[in-house]
Amino acid sequence: MNNYERALHQAYKDLAALEHRRSQLMQLIAELEAAVIASPCPLESLPPEYVAKGITEEIRSILISSPIHLSAVQIRDALLARRVTTKNVRTLLISVHTILKRIETEVHIERRDNKPVFKIVQ
């Protein structure tokens, strides 16, 4: 085997090892994201006397305090945990989308599972 073939063979081995490592890391990332999303939210431990501010301010506060980017549904759930009053959950989700559109210049948007996720980075 000449030097080129040896280098090419080594490159294929390295690529296979890196692909395997990437799949392990992607699995770890997915598990950590699921754990963070499923973990008790600090918002759930709000004092009983907590009164929600306006919905836009609550969304900003949620997006600033979250360690990860959140989907619109996760934001809606956090609003409900903060006792934001609403007539129904579907209407609240529509409001979340409307407000996210309005404050999009403040929000960092990424894609997770081909859906937008949001975070305010200060």
Phi, psi and omega per residue, in radians:
M1 nan 2.257 3.133
N2 -1.444 3.064 -3.079
N3 -1.042 -0.706 3.141
Y4 -1.080 -0.827 -3.137
E5 -1.112 -0.694 3.117
R6 -1.114 -0.775 3.129
A7 -1.145 -0.712 3.115
L8 -1.124 -0.754 3.102
H9 -1.060 -0.767 3.128
Q10 -1.145 -0.684 3.121
A11 -1.090 -0.720 3.100
Y12 -1.132 -0.694 3.095
K13 -1.109 -0.785 3.133
D14 -1.100 -0.730 3.129
L15 -1.091 -0.773 3.116
A16 -1.073 -0.745 3.128
A17 -1.123 -0.729 3.130
L18 -1.187 -0.672 3.080
E19 -1.082 -0.730 3.103
H20 -1.107 -0.772 3.131
R21 -1.116 -0.700 3.110
R22 -1.074 -0.755 3.140
S23 -1.121 -0.642 3.076
Q24 -1.119 -0.770 -3.137
L25 -1.160 -0.701 3.112
M26 -1.093 -0.693 3.097
Q27 -1.122 -0.754 3.116
L28 -1.095 -0.758 3.106
I29 -1.053 -0.798 3.134
A30 -1.073 -0.726 3.127
E31 -1.145 -0.737 3.135
L32 -1.162 -0.732 3.096
E33 -1.086 -0.740 3.122
A34 -1.118 -0.688 3.132
A35 -1.160 -0.732 3.134
V36 -1.146 -0.755 -3.122
I37 -1.170 -0.655 -3.093
A38 -1.448 -0.289 -3.081
S39 -1.203 2.686 3.118
P40 -1.016 2.231 -3.112
C41 -1.337 2.379 3.095
P42 -1.029 -0.360 3.120
L43 -1.175 -0.454 -3.124
E44 -1.223 -0.278 -3.128
S45 -1.756 0.465 3.092
L46 -1.125 2.563 3.110
P47 -1.114 2.634 -3.097
P48 -1.024 -0.484 -3.097
E49 -1.484 0.032 -3.124
Y50 -1.075 2.294 3.085
V51 -2.036 2.205 -3.111
A52 -1.150 2.494 3.039
K53 -1.421 -2.864 3.053
G54 -1.130 2.714 -3.049
I55 -1.079 -0.661 3.133
T56 -1.136 -0.770 3.122
E57 -1.143 -0.647 3.097
E58 -1.132 -0.740 3.123
I59 -1.100 -0.778 3.094
R60 -1.013 -0.803 -3.120
S61 -1.076 -0.737 3.120
I62 -1.105 -0.799 -3.092
L63 -1.210 -0.508 3.094
I64 -1.318 -0.725 -3.037
S65 -1.435 -0.294 -3.109
S66 -1.269 2.375 3.098
P67 -1.339 -0.263 -3.126
I68 -2.254 2.915 3.023
H69 -1.219 2.474 -3.091
L70 -2.048 2.549 3.043
S71 -1.401 2.921 3.114
A72 -1.052 -0.662 3.127
V73 -1.149 -0.717 3.104
Q74 -1.132 -0.652 3.096
I75 -1.134 -0.769 3.099
R76 -1.015 -0.782 -3.138
D77 -1.107 -0.670 3.099
A78 -1.156 -0.656 3.077
L79 -1.091 -0.746 3.106
L80 -1.110 -0.661 3.091
A81 -1.139 -0.500 3.094
R82 -1.512 0.153 3.067
R83 1.115 0.621 3.016
V84 -1.242 2.251 -3.091
T85 -1.424 2.470 -3.132
T86 -2.672 2.699 3.117
K87 -1.301 -0.717 3.020
N88 -2.695 2.802 -3.029
V89 -1.147 -0.633 -3.139
R90 -1.100 -0.746 3.108
T91 -1.097 -0.670 3.128
L92 -1.116 -0.698 3.121
L93 -1.128 -0.679 3.072
I94 -1.096 -0.735 3.105
S95 -1.088 -0.701 3.113
V96 -1.039 -0.817 3.129
H97 -1.077 -0.735 3.138
T98 -1.086 -0.791 -3.118
I99 -1.195 -0.704 3.100
L100 -1.053 -0.666 3.088
K101 -1.130 -0.703 -3.090
R102 -1.222 -0.598 -3.095
I103 -1.813 0.361 -3.037
E104 -1.053 -0.406 3.108
T105 -1.229 -0.352 3.129
E106 -1.614 -0.225 -2.922
V107 -1.875 2.384 3.009
H108 -1.576 2.190 -3.073
I109 -1.988 2.259 3.017
E110 -2.144 3.112 3.089
R111 -2.103 2.319 3.061
R112 -2.313 2.206 -3.076
D113 0.938 0.677 3.114
N114 1.092 0.413 3.075
K115 -2.207 2.597 -3.137
P116 -1.260 2.473 3.025
V117 -2.248 2.630 -2.909
F118 -2.225 2.612 3.053
K119 -2.786 2.508 2.992
I120 -1.779 2.070 3.136
V121 -1.825 2.179 -3.121
Q122 -1.821 nan nan
